[in-house]
Amino acid sequence: MTIAFSDGTSREQRVAASETGDKGQTLESDAGLLATLKRWGDKCVNPEYERVRPQYEAWKKARQVEAKPREKAGSKKKAKKPE
């Protein structure tokens, strides 16, 4: 018979986690979540990312640079040769 705890884990799972050092049930650090957000952006949809999303949005806004208008190909002015 397997005993289930209120969080859904069994006694065997808890013993295995304590013996192997499994950190699967621990919270990810804010720095780790932020680094993942910076890499994957809007693909991070799990609820744990909500606590660092304001920091991510501020970082993303600070990185935005106005794009310069691009010149059409071949429209560059050629430098005159010295006489």
Secondary structure, DSSP 4 states (H G I P E B T S, - for coil): -PPBPTTS-BHHHHHHHHHHT--TTSPPPHHHHHHHHHHHGGG--SGGGGGTHHHHHHHHHHH--PPPPPPPTT-PPPPPPP-
